[in-house]
């Protein structure tokens, strides 16, 4: 490809994707609301832009074949705070992609789009939306937007319902939900280089023995994770909080996001869980 655009390029996951994506196109254009990274790759340019402002983000997509859209507020927050970057920003990306004739949007969705499903429910890529927060609702909005733009305008999309993407699994819940950075890269690469995808939903999860979600219906993507959180099981169970079948944070896919009041941070709950606190 001639050009790939990466949004959210200064975030933890965006930073991990810059170099791999730069090898898949002649030009990588990275963008974020933050200042440029200290060092750019040889074929990388950087544009500082606000996702919520079409006149800023729209022109960045001109001449691209694909956009890998990872830009967003990545925690639960009041709806008014999420509205611009997470809701309007998603619309701006899809609409700009359509206007500039892109082939595909690869979108960082989230398990929080189905976060109120039970962990043991056998969730797969056809499971209907069941968001746990305003943050999860934004992912549902963007997924539905992606399906509509495919069916009405022929713009392909791969929506990646990422679970827990960290360098190492952080708590007992992550024995099922962990996505390693290496597997994240493999998943995004397959989402970019698979010849045709139409509209596709896939889960961002490693090859965990205890994975609570299944990608068996989207094998055509060719995503083959190699890492397994089970390697950390003994240590993580030693730090785990006491099991409680009444605790939504333990029993639902969204973890602490499933139990926090709307508008309040879910990441704070994940931190407590990682510290072995209820």
N, C-alpha and C positions, 0 to 999 in steps of 0.2 A: 504493500500500500504506500501511497505517497504521504498521507498525513493521518495521524491519530491525535485526537484531543483527549486529555486527561483532566477532569475536574477534581477538586479536592486534593490536588497534588502535594500539598504541604502537610496533610494529615498523616497519621501513622500508616494507614493502608495505602494511601496514594503514594507516599514516599517509597514504599516497598515495590510499587508497580512501575515507577518511572523508568528504571533501567531495562527491565524486561520488555516493556512496551516500546522503548526506543529502538529495540532490535527488530521490531515487527513492521517498521515503516521508515521511509526516507526522512520523515520529519515528525517529531513529537512536540506538540504544543501543550504545555502544562499550564494550568490556571488554578487560581485560588483567590480568596479575598485577602489572604495574608501576603506579606512581602515575599519576594522571590527567594528561593533557596540560595545558600551561599555559593554553591557551585552547580552549574548546569552541565548536562551531558553534551557531547560534541554536536549531536543533531537535534538538541532540545532548545526550544525557545519558551519564554515564560510571559504570560499576560496576567496582570492583576485585574480581577473582574469580580463583580458581585452577581451571583446567580439570579438574584431577584430583579435585576435590571436588564431587560432585554437588549437595550442599546449598548450595554457593556459586554454581555456574554454572547449575544447573537453573532456578531462579526467574527468571534474566535473560531467558530465552526466552519467558516467559509473555506472551501477547498478540501475539507476532510472527507474521508470515507467512513470513519467510525468515531464515536465519542464514547469513552469509558467514564461514566458519570458516578464519581464517588464523593462529590461535594455535598455537604449537609451539616446541620447540627446533629451530633451523633448521640444524643441522650434525650430522655423525656424532658419536656419544658412546657410552660404555658403555650396554648395554641397560638397566641399572638406572636410569640417569639419564633415558632416553627413555620409560620405561614409564609414568610418571605423565602428563606433558603430552601425549605423542604417541600413546600407545596408549589408556590409560584416558580421556584427554581426548577423543579421537575418539568413543569409546563414549558418554561422557556427553553430548556434543553431539547425536548421533543419537537417543539414548534420550530426552533432554529434548525434542528437536524432535517426536518421536512423542507423548510425553505431553501436550504443549501444542498439538498439532494443526497444526504448521507445514506449509506446502506443500512446502518445498524446502530442502536444504542445498547451498550452493555451497562447495566444499572446495578448499583449496590443497594439492593433491597435488604430485607432483614427477616429473621425468624419472627420478629415482633408483628409481622403481618398476620401471623397465625399464633400469636403468643399466648392466647388463652386456651389453646388446645392442650389436652392432657399429654404429659410426656410419654405415657404408655399407649397412646391412641393409634399408633401405626401411621403417622402422618406421611403423606407423599406429596408430589408436586400438583396433584389435583385437589388437595384439601382446600375448601373454601376459606376465604378471609375470615379471620377472627382476631382482630387487633387487640393489643393489651393496653395501649396508650395512644395519645395524640401522635407520638413518634411513629408507632406502628401503623396508625391510620394513614399517615403520610405515605408510608410504603405501599399500602393498599391503593391509595389514590394513584401513585405513580405506576404501579403494575397495571391497573385498569386503563390508565392513560396509554401505556405501552401497547396493550392489547387493542385498544381502539385505533391507535395510529397504524398498527399493522393491518387491521381489518378494513379500515377506511382509506388509508393512504399508502399502504405497502411498505412502511418503514419497519424493518425487523427490530426485534428487541430480545435480549437475554436478561432476565431479572434474577439476580443472585441473592437468594435469601440467606445471608451470612448469619452464622450462629455466634460463636465466640472466637474471634480472630486475635490471637496474641502470640508472642514468641514461644511461650510454653503454657500449658493448661494451668489455670489459676486456682481451681477449686474442684470439689467432687462433681458438681454439675457438669463441669467442662470435660469430664471423662466421656460424656456423650456429645457435647456441643462444640468441642474444640476444632478450630480450623488453623492449621499452621500457616506461617507466611509462605512456605514453599508450596503448599497445596493451594493457597490463594492465588499465587502466580500461575500455577498449572490450570486452575479453573478459569481465570481470566484469559489466558492464552487460548484455551480451547473455545471460549466464548467468542473470541476474535477470529480465529482461523477456521472454524467449522464453516463449510461452504454455504449452507443454508440453514436457518434456524426458525424462520417465521416468528412467532411469539413463543418464547420458552421461559419457563420458571425452573430454576435449579437451586438446590441447597448448597450453601457454602459450608461444608463440613469435611473433616479429614476422615481417614479410614478407621474410625473409632469402633472398637468392638461393641460399645454401648450406644452407638448413634441412634437417636430417637426419631430420625427422619430418613426418608429413602429417595434416592435419585434413580430408581430402577426404570422409570418411564422415560428418562432422558439420556439413555446410554449413547444416543447418536452424537452427543457433544464430545464423546471421547475423553471425558474427565476421569482420570484414574488417580485418586489420592493415594499417597504412600505413607503418610505419618499416622500414628495411632496414639491417642492419649493414654491408653492402657499402660504404656511404659512408665507413667507417673502415678499409677493407681495406689500403690502402697503408701507413698508419701501423702497424697491428697486425702485418702481416707483417714489418715492419722490427724489431719487438721479439720475434718468435716464437722459441721454442726450436727446435733442430734436429729435423727430422722423424725419428721412430723408430717403425717399424711394429710393434716388439715392446713398445712402451710402452702399457699398458692405458689410461693417462690420456689418451693421444692417440687411441686406436683404439676406445674404447667411449663410449656415450652419456653415461655418468656422469662422464666426465672423471676428475679426480684421485680422486673418490669410488670409482671402480672399482679403483683400485690401492692405496689405503691399507689397512692392517690394520683389521679390524673393531674398532670402538670408538674409533678415532683420527680426529682432525679431517680432514674433506675440504676445508674452507674454507682451511686452511693451504696445501694443495696448489694450490688455485686462485690464491691470492695469489702463490705462486712462479711459476706459469705466466704470470700477468699481468706479472711482473717479468722474464720471459724466462729463468727459471732452470729447470733440470731437476730 
